[in-house]
Amino acid sequence: MFAVVEISAQQFTVRASDTLTVPLLDAEVGSTIEFSNILLGGEESNITVGCPYISGSVTATILAHGKGDKVLVFKKKRRKGYRKLNGHRQQYSQIQINDIKLG
């Protein structure tokens, strides 16, 4: 069984016992979180498409929080002496899918 779930305005295809890296979620490590925005789901032969969502839920456990790799943004204007360097590290949460229930 699989489902396409909307998590933090992004879509993820999930199956039971999958481990995903998603944008930072506001919950403690080890806690269980439930997602109810399911866009599509079912078995490989029997797929249900939502309009926009289907009833059901996906439960997951938060394994860890962290930061991604540094992304450098460099701006320059030639012959003007203007150079600017900014860095950014996106925060993420690592989750493990426990159960998929479709109604």
Stockholm file with secondary structure:
# STOCKHOLM 1.0

chainA/1-103         MFAVVEISAQQFTVRASDTLTVPLLDAEVGSTIEFSNILLGGEESNITVGCPYISGSVTATILAHGKGDKVLVFKKKRRKGYRKLNGHRQQYSQIQINDIKLG
#=GR chainA/1-103 SS CEEEEEETTEEEEEETTCEEEEECCSSCTTCEEEECCEEEEECSSSEEEEEEEESEEEEEEEEEEEEEEEEEEEEEETTTTEEEEEEEEEEEEEEEEEEEEEC
#=GC SS_cons         CEEEEEETTEEEEEETTCEEEEECCSSCTTCEEEECCEEEEECSSSEEEEEEEESEEEEEEEEEEEEEEEEEEEEEETTTTEEEEEEEEEEEEEEEEEEEEEC
//
